[in-house]
C-alpha cells in the first residue's frame, strides 16, 4: 500500500550550530499534517520530539538535546510520510565550563560538587573548593582554535577538576603569553596553597587534642573495669561516664563551630532565597509586566505570559506563589473587562473586533464575547439608521421655514417627465454617480432623496462587516486560523447553530428598519398607523416627481446588489425587492399623473400655426410628451435580476390603464377646450398660419386672427391626424414598454376622440350650413314669387347663385385649413341644402308650366354644380325634389332647360372652378 504523502525532507535549519538546548527552526517539505502526525525528530542522533512544536507542513521549532555526535543530520518521521531525509546538518558545540566563582547570568548549583578525578561525592562546602585560578597569576586566554587543541590532546581536558586533566593544554589555553618569571611565581603559589591546607588540618587536630585524649582515657578505663569486675554495676557506672564524656565533646565542638555553622546556614538561606527569586522571577515580576504591556497595548504578550503562569502556578500550594498568582488573576480580570469594553465600543473595525474576541477567548472570558459583539453591532446599526432619519427630518423642518427650494419641484428645480433627456441622464445614478455629485445637486435634491442616499450608504457600509463577523463566528475563524484550538472552534460552531435563528432575526430587523424608513420618507401611506411616528415624520408638501423616484429606485437597486454580493440569503432580502416593486409602481403612477398635468398645460402652448396638412404642433407635442414620459420610465419598467414585473398585480394593471386612458382623455378635452373657446379668450398676438404652403388662401389670414369656425376646422384636422397616426403610434410605444391593456386604452381613446370629432363637425356644419339653408326659402320667394304664376325662365335666379357662393366660401375656408376635410364638409353642406330644397319643393301645392321649368332648372343647376360631393342622401333629396315637379312634356322645354343650364355654367365658370378642378384622389375621404 503506497503512502498518501511523500517522506519528509529537511532543507534548512537555523541556527546550524550551537550548544545543547539551543532553540532551532527546522524548515523543509512534507513535515506532517499536524502535531499528531509528527512521531519522530532526531538531531545528531538525539531524540528531540519532546521539545518539538509543529507549526506547519514546512516548519518545526524544537530544542537540541544532549547529543552524542558533534555533527549529524536532522531526521523527521511522520505517520503520513514515514522516515524522512535531510540535506543539511547541525553541529553541536561543547559548552564552556563555568567556574563556581565566575560571574554568570545563570545560577550554578554548587551544593553537590563532584571531583571527577576521584569520582567521589564528598559534599565539600563551596568555600573549600579548588579556586578558579589555581596558579594565582593573571589569566591570558590564547587564540588557539579549540579544534586544534582537541586534535593535539585527544581524550584530554583543560578542566583541572577532570580526571583527564592535561596541564599542557591548560597552560596553552590560559597562559600562552605568560613570562617564565610569572610561571615560577605560579609554582610558589601552588606550594603555598598546599602548605596552607596541611597546616589547617594540623591546627584543627591540635585544638581538639584534649577532647580526644579524654575520650581515649575514658574508653581505656571502661575497658579495664570490665575486665576486672565484669559486673552489671560497674558496667552501668562506666556507661554513664562515657555518656558524660561524649556530651562534653559535643558541647565543645558546638562551641568551636557554632559561629562558622551559623554563617554557613545564613549564607545557604541567602543563596536559597536568591535562587528562588532567580528561578521564579517570572511570576514575581508578572503583575508589573502585565500592567506595562496593557498600557502599551501588547495584549498578545500578556496572554502568553498568563498562559505560562497558569500552567506553572495555577494549582500551586505554596502560599507565596498563591499570593502573586492571585495578583495576576486580578489584573487579568481587569484586562478582560477592558477588552470587553473595547469590543462593545462603536464604531470599530472588523479587524479590531476579531482581535478583541480572540484575546477574550484566550483569556477564557465568561459568556460569549463574539455574540455580545454581534448584538452590540446590531443595535449600533439600528441606532445609526434612526439617527440619520431624525437628523434629516429636523433639517427639513428647519429649511421649510426658509422656503427651501429642495422641496420646490417646479420649473428648473423639479425635473419634469417631459423635460429634456439630458436632465434625465444627469439624475440617473450609475457606478460613478456619487463621486460626480456636487453640492448643487444636494441643494436641488429633495430632502427625502438625500436621506435615502445617506441611509442606503450607511447600511451598505456597516452591514458587510456585520455579516462577515457572523460568518467568522459560524466557521470558528474568530478564535484560530489553525487547528490548534479545534475544541474552541467546535464550541463556536455549536453556539452559532443554536443562535442562527436569532441572527436571522437581527438581519431581518435591519432590513425591515431600512425598508420602513424609506417607506416613511417616500411611501408614508404604505405604513401602518402605529409605524408612522417611528418611521415617518416628514413634511409632505408635494409628492416627489417620477424622476426623483427613478433616482431613488436606482439607489435602492444598487444597495440591494451590494447586499446580495455578500451572499445574504434571498429570503432576508425579499423585503427590499418588495420595496423596489412598490417604488416602481408608485413611480409609474406619479409619472403618468404628472404627464397628465403637463399635457393639460399644452393648451397654453398652442400657437395655431398650420402646416400644409392642416395640422398644428399640438398632436406632435402630445406624442413627444408621451414618448418622453415612457422613456423616463424605461429603467423602472425593466426588471433587474430577482425583480418581478411591475404589472404582475391586477390592480397595478388597472390603475396604469386608467391613468393612460386619463392622459388621452385630458388631451381630447384640451382639444375641445381650444376649439370651443370664445374668440375673446383667444390670445391672437402670436397666431399665424404657414403661408409657405402654395395651396393656402393667404388673404383669409391677412388679419392674423382666426375665427371660431377656423379653429373648429383646425381641431377637426388634428382629430383626424390623431385618429389615423398619433394614437396608433402611442399604442405601439405602450406595447413596446410592456404596458398591459393597450387595446382597451386605444379603443376607449378612439371612441372618445371620435365623439369629439363628431361634436366639432356638427358644430361647424351648424355654423356654415344653417345660414345657407336658411337663405333658400326667403330667396326663392323674394319679390312675391309664385310657382303658379311666373314668367318663362331666363336663367338661374340670384338666391341660388348666392347659395352657391356661400358654399364656395365654405369650400375655400376648409380647403385653406385642410384639403382632406373638403369632401366631408362639402358633402354634409350639400346634403343640408338638398334636403332643404327638396322640402321646399314638396311644400309647393302646384306648379305652372313655367314654374316647373324654373324649379327644375335651379334644382339641376345646383345638383350638377356639386356633383362631386353628392352622397346617397343628397341624391335622394334631389330626386325627391325633382319628383315633386311636373314632368316636362315638350321637347322645347327640355331644350330650353339645357340651354339655360349651359348658360349658367358658362356665366358661373370662374366661381364653379373649385367644384371641378379638384382631382378625384384629393376628394377621397
C-alpha positions in Angstrom: 0.0 0.0 0.0 1.6 3.3 -1.1 1.6 6.3 1.2 -0.6 9.2 0.5 2.2 11.7 1.1 5.9 12.0 0.3 8.5 11.3 3.0 9.6 14.4 5.0 12.6 16.3 3.6 14.6 18.8 5.8 16.1 21.5 3.6 17.2 24.1 6.3 17.9 24.6 10.0 18.5 27.9 11.8 20.9 28.2 13.5 23.0 25.4 12.1 25.3 25.1 15.1 25.0 25.6 18.9 25.3 24.0 22.3 22.8 21.7 23.9 19.3 23.2 24.5 19.7 25.6 21.6 16.3 26.6 20.1 16.3 25.8 16.4 13.8 26.3 13.5 13.6 23.4 11.0 12.3 24.0 7.5 11.5 21.6 4.7 8.8 19.8 2.9 6.1 17.3 4.0 6.9 17.8 7.7 3.5 16.4 8.7 -0.2 17.4 8.5 -0.5 18.3 12.2 1.0 17.9 15.6 -0.4 14.4 15.9 1.2 13.4 12.6 4.7 14.1 13.9 6.0 10.9 15.6 9.8 11.4 15.5 12.5 14.1 15.4 16.3 13.5 15.9 19.2 15.9 15.7 22.7 14.5 15.7 21.2 11.2 16.9 19.3 12.7 19.9 15.5 12.4 20.2 14.1 16.0 20.3 10.4 15.0 19.9 9.6 16.1 23.4 10.5 19.7 22.8 9.2 19.8 19.2 6.5 22.3 18.3 4.8 21.7 14.9 4.0 25.0 13.2 3.1 23.9 9.6 3.9 21.4 7.0 7.1 23.3 6.3 8.2 24.5 9.7 9.0 22.8 13.1 10.6 24.5 16.2 12.5 22.5 18.8 15.5 22.5 21.2 18.7 20.4 20.6 19.3 17.8 23.3 22.5 16.2 24.8 23.6 14.7 21.6 26.3 12.0 21.3 27.7 13.1 18.0 29.3 16.5 17.4 27.7 16.8 13.9 24.7 15.0 12.4 21.6 15.1 10.2 18.1 16.2 11.2 15.6 13.3 10.7 11.8 13.9 10.8 9.4 11.0 11.0 5.7 11.3 10.4 2.7 8.9 10.2 1.7 10.0 6.8 5.2 10.1 5.2 7.3 7.8 7.2 11.0 8.5 8.0 12.5 11.4 6.1 15.9 12.6 4.9 17.9 15.8 5.3 20.0 17.9 3.0 21.6 19.9 5.9 23.3 19.0 9.1 23.7 20.5 12.6 27.0 20.9 14.5 26.8 20.5 18.3 29.3 22.8 20.2 30.6 21.9 23.7 29.6 24.4 26.3 32.3 26.4 28.1 32.8 25.4 31.7 31.7 28.0 34.2 33.6 28.1 37.5 31.8 28.4 40.8 33.3 31.7 41.5 32.9 33.1 37.9 30.3 35.7 37.0 27.4 34.1 35.2 23.9 35.1 34.1 22.6 31.7 35.4 22.7 30.2 38.9 25.3 27.4 39.2 24.3 24.6 41.6 27.3 24.2 43.8 25.7 22.2 46.7 27.0 18.8 45.3 30.3 19.2 43.6 31.9 16.1 42.0 35.6 15.6 42.0 35.9 14.0 38.6 39.4 12.7 39.2 38.5 10.7 42.2 34.8 10.1 41.3 33.8 10.9 44.9 31.0 13.0 46.1 32.1 14.3 49.4 29.6 17.2 49.8 32.5 19.6 50.1 31.5 23.1 51.2 31.8 25.7 48.4 34.5 27.8 50.2 36.8 24.8 50.5 36.7 24.0 46.7 39.6 24.4 44.5 39.9 28.1 43.3 39.1 29.0 39.7 42.7 30.3 39.2 44.9 27.6 40.9 48.2 29.3 39.7 47.3 32.7 41.3 48.5 34.7 38.4 46.6 36.7 35.7 44.9 34.5 33.1 45.5 35.5 29.5 43.3 33.5 27.1 45.1 32.4 24.0 43.8 32.4 20.5 44.4 28.8 19.7 41.4 27.2 17.9 39.5 24.7 20.0 39.6 22.2 17.2 43.4 22.3 17.1 43.7 21.8 20.9 41.3 18.9 20.8 43.3 17.3 18.0 46.6 18.0 19.8 45.4 16.4 23.1 43.0 13.7 22.2 40.9 12.4 25.1 42.3 15.1 27.4 40.7 18.2 29.0 41.8 21.6 30.3 39.5 21.4 33.2 41.7 20.9 36.3 38.8 19.1 38.1 38.7 16.4 35.3 40.3 13.1 35.7 41.7 13.6 32.2 43.3 16.9 33.1 46.2 18.0 30.9 48.4 20.6 32.4 50.0 21.5 29.0 46.5 22.1 27.5 45.6 24.3 30.5 48.8 26.3 30.2 48.4 26.8 26.4 44.8 27.8 26.7 45.2 30.2 29.7 48.9 31.2 29.9 50.2 31.0 26.4 51.8 34.5 26.6 52.8 34.4 30.3 56.5 35.0 31.0 58.8 32.4 32.7 59.1 34.5 35.8 55.4 34.6 36.2 55.3 30.8 35.8 57.9 30.5 38.6 55.7 32.7 40.8 52.8 30.4 40.0 54.8 27.4 41.2 55.5 29.2 44.5 51.7 29.9 44.8 50.9 26.3 44.3 53.3 25.3 47.1 51.9 27.8 49.5 48.4 26.6 48.8 49.4 23.0 49.6 51.2 24.0 52.8 48.2 26.1 54.0 45.9 23.1 53.5 48.3 20.8 55.6 48.7 23.4 58.3 44.9 23.9 58.6 44.5 20.2 59.1 47.2 20.0 61.8 45.8 23.1 63.7 42.4 21.5 63.7 43.7 18.4 65.2 45.8 20.3 67.8 42.8 22.3 69.0 40.8 19.1 69.8 43.6 17.0 71.3 42.4 17.4 74.9 39.0 16.1 73.9 40.4 13.2 72.0 42.7 12.3 75.0 39.8 12.4 77.5 37.7 10.2 75.2 40.7 7.8 74.9 41.2 7.7 78.7 37.5 7.1 79.3 37.5 4.2 76.8 40.6 2.7 78.4 39.1 2.9 81.9 36.0 1.3 80.8 37.9 -1.5 79.2 39.9 -2.2 82.4 36.9 -2.1 84.7 35.1 -4.5 82.5 37.9 -6.9 82.6 38.4 -6.7 86.5 34.9 -6.8 87.7 32.6 -8.0 85.0 29.5 -7.0 87.0 26.5 -5.0 85.9 27.1 -2.3 88.4 30.4 -1.4 87.0 29.0 -1.6 83.6 26.3 0.9 84.4 28.8 3.3 86.0 31.1 3.2 83.1 28.3 3.7 80.6 27.2 6.9 82.5 30.8 8.2 82.5 31.1 7.5 78.8 27.9 9.5 78.1 29.2 12.4 80.0 32.5 12.5 78.1 30.6 12.4 74.8 28.4 15.2 75.9 31.3 17.3 76.8 32.9 16.6 73.5 29.7 17.5 71.6 29.4 20.8 73.6 33.0 21.7 72.9 32.5 21.0 69.2 29.4 23.1 69.1 31.2 26.0 70.8 34.1 25.8 68.4 32.0 25.7 65.2 28.8 27.5 66.2 29.8 30.8 64.6 31.1 29.1 61.4 28.0 26.9 61.1 25.7 30.0 61.7 27.4 31.9 59.0 27.1 28.9 56.7 23.4 28.5 57.4 22.8 32.2 56.8 24.7 32.0 53.5 22.8 29.0 52.5 19.5 30.7 53.3 20.5 33.8 51.3 21.6 31.6 48.5 18.4 29.7 48.5 16.4 32.9 48.6 18.3 34.3 45.7 17.9 31.0 43.8 14.2 31.1 44.4 14.0 34.7 43.3 16.0 34.0 40.2 14.2 30.8 39.4 10.7 32.3 39.8 11.3 35.9 38.9 8.9 35.4 36.0 6.0 35.1 38.5 7.2 37.8 40.9 7.6 40.3 38.1 4.4 39.2 36.2 1.9 41.6 37.8 4.0 44.7 36.9 4.8 43.4 33.5 1.1 42.8 32.8 0.3 46.4 33.7 3.1 47.7 31.5 2.1 45.6 28.5 -1.6 46.6 28.8 -0.6 50.2 28.7 1.5 49.6 25.6 -1.3 47.5 24.0 0.8 44.3 23.9 -2.1 42.1 24.7 -0.5 39.1 23.0 2.4 39.2 25.4 0.1 39.5 28.4 -1.9 36.5 27.2 1.2 34.4 26.6 2.6 35.2 30.0 -0.7 34.5 31.6 -1.0 31.1 29.9 2.5 30.2 31.0 1.9 31.3 34.6 -1.4 29.4 34.7 0.2 26.2 33.6 3.1 26.6 36.1 1.3 28.0 39.2 -2.4 27.6 38.6 -2.6 24.7 41.0 0.3 25.6 43.4 0.1 25.1 47.1 2.9 27.5 48.0 1.5 30.5 49.8 3.9 33.0 48.2 3.1 31.7 44.8 -0.6 31.7 45.5 -0.4 35.4 46.6 1.4 36.5 43.5 -0.8 34.4 41.2 -3.9 36.0 42.8 -2.5 39.4 41.9 -2.0 38.1 38.3 -5.7 36.9 38.2 -6.8 40.3 39.5 -5.1 42.1 36.7 -6.2 39.6 34.1 -9.8 40.1 35.2 -9.4 43.9 34.7 -7.9 43.2 31.3 -11.0 41.1 30.4 -13.3 44.0 31.3 -11.1 46.4 29.4 -11.1 44.2 26.3 -14.9 43.6 26.5 -15.5 47.4 26.7 -13.3 47.9 23.7 -15.1 45.1 21.9 -18.5 46.6 22.5 -17.3 50.1 21.7 -18.7 51.5 18.5 -17.7 52.3 15.9 -14.9 49.8 15.4 -13.4 47.9 12.5 -13.9 44.3 11.8 -10.2 43.6 12.3 -10.3 45.1 15.9 -13.4 43.2 16.7 -11.8 39.9 15.7 -8.7 40.7 17.6 -10.5 41.5 20.8 -12.7 38.4 20.5 -9.6 36.2 20.2 -8.0 38.0 23.2 -11.1 37.4 25.3 -11.3 33.8 24.1 -7.6 33.2 25.0 -8.2 34.8 28.4 -11.2 32.4 28.9 -13.6 35.3 29.4 -17.1 34.2 30.8 -20.0 34.2 28.4 -19.8 34.5 24.6 -17.9 37.8 23.7 -18.4 37.2 20.0 -22.2 37.0 20.3 -22.1 40.1 22.6 -20.2 41.9 19.9 -22.7 40.8 17.2 -25.6 42.1 19.4 -23.8 45.4 20.0 -23.2 45.9 16.3 -26.8 45.1 15.5 -28.1 47.8 17.9 -25.4 50.2 16.7 -26.6 49.9 13.0 -30.3 50.4 14.0 -29.4 53.4 16.1 -27.4 54.9 13.2 -30.3 54.4 10.8 -32.8 56.1 13.2 -30.4 59.0 14.0 -30.0 59.5 10.3 -33.7 59.8 9.8 -34.1 62.2 12.8 -31.3 64.5 11.6 -32.8 64.8 8.1 -36.3 65.4 9.4 -35.1 68.2 11.6 -33.1 69.7 8.8 -36.2 69.5 6.5 -38.4 71.3 9.1 -35.7 73.9 9.6 -35.4 74.5 5.8 -39.1 74.7 5.3 -39.3 77.9 7.3 -36.9 79.4 4.8 -38.9 78.1 1.9 -36.1 75.9 0.8 -36.0 75.1 -2.9 -35.2 71.5 -2.0 -39.0 70.9 -1.9 -39.9 73.2 -4.8 -40.1 70.8 -7.7 -41.5 73.4 -10.2 -39.7 75.0 -13.1 -36.0 74.2 -13.3 -35.9 72.8 -9.8 -38.2 69.9 -10.5 -37.0 67.5 -13.2 -40.3 67.0 -15.2 -41.1 63.8 -17.0 -41.4 65.9 -20.2 -38.2 67.7 -19.5 -35.1 67.4 -21.6 -33.5 63.9 -21.8 -30.2 65.4 -20.7 -31.7 66.3 -17.4 -32.9 62.7 -17.1 -29.5 61.3 -17.7 -27.9 63.6 -15.2 -30.2 62.3 -12.5 -29.8 58.6 -13.2 -27.1 57.3 -11.0 -24.6 54.9 -12.3 -21.4 53.5 -10.8 -19.9 56.9 -10.7 -22.9 58.9 -9.7 -22.0 59.6 -6.2 -18.5 60.7 -7.0 -19.7 63.1 -9.6 -22.5 64.6 -7.4 -21.8 68.1 -6.2 -23.2 70.5 -3.7 -25.6 71.9 -6.3 -27.2 68.5 -6.7 -27.7 68.2 -3.0 -29.2 71.6 -2.8 -31.7 70.9 -5.6 -32.5 67.3 -4.5 -35.5 66.9 -2.1 -34.5 66.1 1.5 -36.1 62.6 1.2 -33.9 61.7 -1.7 -30.7 62.8 0.0 -31.9 60.9 3.1 -32.3 57.7 1.1 -28.9 58.2 -0.4 -27.3 58.6 3.1 -29.4 55.7 4.7 -28.5 53.2 2.0 -24.9 54.2 2.0 -24.8 53.7 5.8 -26.3 50.3 5.6 -24.1 49.2 2.8 -21.0 50.3 4.7 -22.0 48.8 8.0 -23.8 45.6 7.1 -20.9 43.8 5.3 -18.7 43.9 8.4 -21.6 42.8 10.5 -22.3 39.8 8.1 -18.6 38.9 7.9 -18.4 38.9 11.7 -21.2 36.4 11.8 -19.6 34.2 9.1 -16.4 34.2 11.1 -18.4 33.3 14.2 -20.0 30.4 12.3 -16.8 28.9 10.9 -14.7 29.5 14.0 -12.1 31.7 12.4 -12.7 34.3 15.1 -10.7 32.1 17.5 -7.9 30.5 15.5 -6.9 30.2 11.9 -5.1 26.9 12.5 -6.2 23.6 14.1 -4.5 24.3 17.4 -7.8 25.2 19.1 -10.2 22.8 17.4 -12.2 22.4 20.5 -12.9 26.1 20.7 -13.9 26.1 17.1 -16.3 23.3 17.6 -17.9 25.1 20.6 -18.2 28.2 18.4 -19.9 26.3 15.6 -22.3 24.7 18.1 -23.2 28.1 19.6 -23.6 29.6 16.0 -26.0 26.8 15.1 -28.1 27.4 18.2 -28.2 31.2 17.5 -28.7 31.0 13.8 -32.4 32.0 14.1 -31.5 34.9 16.4 -29.1 36.3 13.9 -31.6 35.8 11.1 -34.0 37.9 13.2 -31.3 40.6 13.5 -30.7 40.8 9.8 -34.5 40.9 9.2 -34.8 43.7 11.7 -32.2 45.7 10.0 -33.8 45.1 6.6 -37.3 45.9 8.0 -36.0 49.2 9.5 -34.3 50.1 6.3 -37.4 49.5 4.2 -39.8 51.2 6.7 -37.6 54.2 6.9 -37.6 54.6 3.2 -41.3 54.0 3.0 -41.8 56.6 5.7 -39.9 59.1 3.6 -41.4 58.2 0.1 -44.4 56.0 0.7 -45.9 57.0 4.0 -49.4 55.7 3.0 -47.9 52.1 3.0 -47.1 52.2 6.7 -49.4 51.0 9.4 -50.9 53.6 11.7 -48.6 52.7 14.6 -45.4 52.8 12.5 -45.9 56.4 11.2 -44.5 58.1 14.3 -41.4 55.8 14.4 -40.5 55.7 10.8 -42.3 58.8 9.4 -42.4 62.4 10.5 -41.7 64.0 7.1 -43.4 67.1 5.8 -45.1 66.0 2.6 -45.9 69.4 0.9 -45.7 67.8 -2.5 -45.0 64.3 -3.7 -41.7 63.6 -5.4 -41.7 63.6 -9.2 -41.2 60.5 -11.2 -37.6 61.5 -12.0 -36.6 61.7 -8.3 -38.4 58.4 -7.7 -36.5 56.8 -10.6 -33.3 58.0 -8.9 -34.3 56.6 -5.6 -35.1 53.2 -7.3 -31.6 53.2 -8.8 -30.1 53.9 -5.4 -32.1 51.1 -3.7 -31.2 48.7 -6.5 -27.5 49.3 -6.1 -27.8 48.8 -2.4 -29.7 45.5 -3.0 -27.0 44.4 -5.4 -24.3 45.2 -2.8 -26.1 43.2 -0.1 -26.7 40.3 -2.5 -23.0 40.2 -3.2 -22.4 39.3 0.5 -24.3 36.0 -0.1 -27.0 37.0 2.3 -29.9 34.6 1.7 -32.6 35.9 -0.7 -35.4 35.4 1.8 -33.8 38.0 4.1 -33.6 40.5 1.1 -37.0 39.8 -0.3 -38.4 42.7 1.7 -36.1 45.0 -0.3 -37.4 43.6 -3.5 -40.9 44.3 -2.3 -40.0 47.9 -1.6 -38.4 48.2 -5.0 -41.6 46.9 -6.6 -43.8 49.3 -4.7 -41.4 52.2 -5.6 -41.6 51.2 -9.3 -45.3 51.1 -9.2 -45.5 54.4 -7.5 -43.0 56.0 -9.9 -45.1 54.9 -12.9 -48.3 56.2 -11.4 -46.7 59.5 -10.3 -45.1 59.9 -13.7 -48.3 59.3 -15.5 -50.1 61.8 -13.2 -47.5 64.4 -13.8 -47.7 63.7 -17.5 -51.4 64.3 -17.5 -50.8 67.7 -15.8 -48.2 68.6 -18.4 -50.5 67.6 -21.2 -53.2 69.8 -19.7 -50.8 72.7 -20.0 -50.2 72.0 -23.7 -53.3 74.1 -24.5 -51.3 77.2 -23.4 -48.6 76.3 -25.9 -50.9 76.1 -28.9 -49.7 78.7 -31.5 -52.3 77.8 -34.2 -49.6 77.6 -36.9 -51.0 75.3 -39.5 -48.8 73.3 -41.9 -49.8 72.2 -45.4 -51.7 69.3 -44.0 -53.9 71.4 -41.8 -52.1 70.4 -38.6 -50.7 72.4 -35.7 -47.8 71.3 -33.5 -50.2 70.1 -30.8 -50.5 66.5 -31.9 -46.7 66.2 -32.2 -46.2 67.8 -28.8 -48.7 65.4 -27.3 -46.9 62.4 -28.8 -43.5 63.6 -27.8 -44.7 64.2 -24.3 -46.0 60.6 -24.0 -42.7 59.3 -25.5 -40.5 61.2 -23.1 -42.6 60.1 -20.2 -42.3 56.4 -21.2 -38.5 56.8 -21.9 -38.1 58.2 -18.4 -39.8 55.0 -17.1 -37.6 52.6 -19.1 -35.2 51.8 -16.2 -38.2 51.5 -13.9 -40.1 49.1 -16.2 -37.0 47.0 -16.9 -36.7 44.1 -14.5 -33.3 43.6 -12.8 -32.3 40.1 -11.7 -34.6 38.9 -8.9 -37.2 41.5 -9.6 -40.8 40.8 -10.6 -42.7 42.5 -13.4 -44.2 45.8 -12.3 -47.5 44.7 -14.0 -47.8 41.4 -12.2 -50.6 42.6 -9.9 -54.0 43.1 -11.5 -54.7 46.3 -9.6 -51.5 47.9 -11.0 -52.6 46.9 -14.5 -56.0 48.5 -13.9 -54.5 51.7 -12.4 -52.0 52.2 -15.1 -54.6 51.5 -17.8 -57.0 54.1 -16.3 -54.2 56.6 -16.0 -53.2 56.1 -19.6 -56.8 56.5 -20.7 -57.0 59.6 -18.5 -53.9 61.1 -20.2 -55.6 60.5 -23.6 -58.8 62.0 -22.4 -57.0 65.0 -21.0 -55.6 65.8 -24.4 -59.0 65.3 -26.0 -60.5 67.7 -23.5 -57.7 70.1 -24.3 -58.6 70.0 -28.0 -62.3 70.6 -27.2 -61.4 73.5 -24.9 -59.2 75.1 -27.6 -61.8 74.6 -30.4 -64.8 75.9 -28.4 -63.2 78.8 -26.5 -64.8 82.1 -27.3 -63.0 84.5 -29.6 -62.3 86.9 -26.8 -60.5 84.3 -24.8 -58.0 83.5 -27.6 -54.7 85.2 -27.5 -54.2 86.3 -31.1 -50.9 88.1 -30.6 -48.9 85.0 -31.7 -51.4 83.4 -34.1 -50.3 82.7 -37.7 -50.5 80.2 -40.5 -48.0 78.6 -42.6 -48.1 80.9 -45.6 -45.3 79.0 -47.3 -47.9 76.5 -48.4 -48.9 77.2 -52.1 -52.4 75.9 -51.6 -53.4 78.4 -48.9 -55.5 81.4 -49.4 -53.4 83.9 -47.6 -55.9 86.6 -48.0 -58.2 84.9 -45.4 -55.5 85.3 -42.8 -54.4 88.8 -43.5 -55.5 90.0 -40.2 -53.6 87.2 -38.4 -56.7 86.2 -36.5 -58.8 83.0 -36.5 -62.5 82.7 -36.3 -64.2 80.1 -34.2 -65.1 78.2 -37.4 -61.5 78.2 -38.5 -60.4 76.9 -35.0 -63.1 74.2 -35.4 -61.6 73.2 -38.7 -58.1 73.1 -37.3 -59.3 70.9 -34.4 -61.1 68.6 -36.8 -57.9 68.3 -38.8 -55.9 67.5 -35.6 -58.5 64.9 -34.6 -58.3 63.3 -38.0 -54.5 63.0 -37.7 -54.7 61.8 -34.1 -57.1 59.0 -35.1 -55.0 57.9 -38.1 -51.5 58.3 -36.7 -50.8 59.7 -33.2 -53.0 57.4 -31.2 -51.7 54.3 -33.1 -48.1 55.4 -32.5 -48.7 55.9 -28.8 -50.3 52.4 -28.6 -47.1 51.0 -30.2 -45.0 52.7 -27.6 -47.2 51.5 -24.8 -46.8 47.9 -26.1 -43.0 48.4 -26.5 -42.7 49.4 -22.8 -44.8 46.4 -21.7 -48.0 48.2 -20.7 -51.0 45.9 -20.3 -54.5 46.6 -21.7 -53.2 48.7 -24.7 -56.2 47.6 -26.8 -58.5 48.9 -24.2 -56.6 52.2 -23.9 -56.7 52.6 -27.7 -60.3 51.6 -28.0 -61.6 53.9 -25.3 -59.4 56.8 -26.6 -60.5 56.3 -30.1 -64.2 56.3 -29.1 -63.7 59.5 -27.1 -61.8 61.1 -30.0 -64.5 60.2 -32.5 -67.2 61.6 -30.2 -65.3 64.9 -30.0 -64.7 64.9 -33.8 -68.4 64.4 -34.4 -69.4 67.1 -32.0 -67.0 69.6 -33.5 -68.0 68.6 -37.0 -71.7 69.0 -36.2 -70.9 72.4 -34.7 -69.0 73.5 -37.8 -71.8 72.3 -40.1 -74.3 74.1 -37.9 -72.2 77.3 -38.2 -71.9 77.0 -42.0 -74.8 75.1 -43.4 -77.6 76.7 -41.4 -77.2 80.2 -42.9 -77.1 78.8 -46.4 -80.2 76.6 -45.8 -82.0 79.4 -44.1 -81.4 81.7 -47.0 -83.1 79.4 -49.6 -86.7 79.9 -48.7 -86.6 83.7 -48.5 -84.5 83.8 -51.7 -87.0 81.6 -53.6 -90.0 83.7 -52.7 -88.3 87.0 -52.9 -90.3 89.6 -54.9 -93.5 87.7 -54.2 -92.5 85.0 -56.5 -95.2 82.4 -57.2 -94.7 79.0 -58.7 -98.1 79.1 -60.2 -97.7 82.4 -61.9 -94.3 83.1 -63.2 -92.6 84.1 -66.4 -90.7 81.9 -68.8 -87.4 81.1 -67.1 -84.5 83.4 -68.2 -81.8 81.7 -66.1 -81.0 80.7 -62.5 -82.2 83.1 -60.0 -79.9 85.1 -57.7 -80.9 83.2 -54.5 -79.3 80.0 -55.8 -76.2 81.9 -57.0 -75.9 83.4 -53.6 -76.2 79.9 -52.0 -73.5 78.6 -54.3 -71.2 81.5 -53.5 -71.7 80.7 -49.8 -71.0 77.1 -50.4 -67.8 78.1 -52.4 -66.8 80.3 -49.4 -67.1 77.2 -47.1 -65.1 75.2 -49.6 -62.4 77.9 -49.6 -62.3 78.1 -45.9 -62.0 74.3 -45.5 -59.5 74.0 -48.3 -57.3 76.7 -46.7 -57.1 74.7 -43.5 -57.1 71.1 -44.7 -57.8 69.7 -48.2 -58.6 66.4 -46.7 -61.6 67.8 -44.8 -63.2 69.3 -48.0 -65.2 66.2 -49.2 -66.5 65.6 -45.7 -67.6 69.1 -45.1 -68.9 69.8 -48.6 -70.9 66.6 -48.7 -72.6 67.5 -45.5 -73.4 71.0 -46.6 -74.8 69.7 -49.9 -76.9 67.3 -48.0 -78.3 70.1 -45.9 -79.0 72.3 -48.9 -80.5 69.4 -51.0 -82.7 68.3 -48.1 -84.0 71.9 -47.6 -84.6 72.3 -51.3 -86.4 69.0 -51.5 -88.6 70.1 -48.6 -89.4 73.4 -50.2 -90.3 71.8 -53.5 -92.5 69.2 -51.7 -94.3 72.0 -49.9 -95.4 73.7 -53.1 -99.1 72.8 -53.8 -98.9 73.2 -57.6 -96.6 74.4 -60.3 -97.3 76.2 -63.5 -95.5 75.1 -66.7 -93.0 78.0 -66.3 -92.8 77.4 -62.6 -92.0 73.7 -63.0 -89.4 74.6 -65.6 -87.8 77.2 -63.3 -87.7 74.9 -60.4 -86.2 72.1 -62.5 -83.6 74.5 -63.8 -82.5 75.6 -60.4 -82.5 72.0 -58.9 -80.5 70.6 -61.8 -78.1 73.6 -61.7 -77.4 73.0 -58.1 -77.1 69.2 -58.5 -74.8 69.4 -61.4 -72.6 72.0 -59.7 -72.0 70.0 -56.6 -72.0 66.6 -58.3 -68.5 65.7 -56.8 -69.9 66.0 -53.3 -73.2 64.1 -53.8 -74.0 61.4 -51.4 -76.8 58.9 -51.4 -78.6 61.1 -49.0 -78.2 64.2 -51.2 -79.0 62.3 -54.4 -82.2 61.1 -52.7 -83.1 64.6 -51.7 -82.5 65.9 -55.3 -84.6 63.0 -56.7 -87.4 63.7 -54.3 -87.3 67.4 -55.3 -87.5 66.6 -59.0 -90.3 64.1 -58.4 -92.3 66.8 -56.7 -92.2 68.7 -60.1 -94.4 68.1 -63.1 -92.7 66.3 -65.9 -91.6 68.3 -69.0 -94.0 67.5 -71.8 -92.4 69.0 -74.8 -89.0 68.9 -76.4 -88.9 72.7 -76.5 -89.0 72.8 -72.7 -86.2 70.3 -72.5 -84.1 72.2 -75.0 -84.7 75.5 -73.1 -83.7 73.8 -69.9 -80.5 72.6 -71.4 -79.6 76.0 -72.9 -80.3 77.7 -69.6 -78.1 75.2 -67.7 -75.2 75.7 -70.2 -75.7 79.5 -69.9 -75.5 79.2 -66.1 -72.4 77.1 -66.1 -70.7 79.4 -68.6 -71.5 82.5 -66.7 -70.5 81.0 -63.4 -67.5 79.2 -64.7 -64.9 81.0 -62.6 -66.9 80.6 -59.4 -67.6 76.9 -60.1 -63.9 76.1 -60.7 -63.4 74.9 -57.1 -66.0 72.2 -57.8 -64.5 71.0 -61.0 -60.7 71.4 -60.7 -60.1 69.1 -57.8 -58.8 65.7 -58.6 -60.7 62.6 -57.5 -57.8 61.5 -55.4 -58.0 64.6 -53.3 -61.7 64.2 -52.9 -61.5 60.8 -51.3 -62.1 60.7 -47.7 
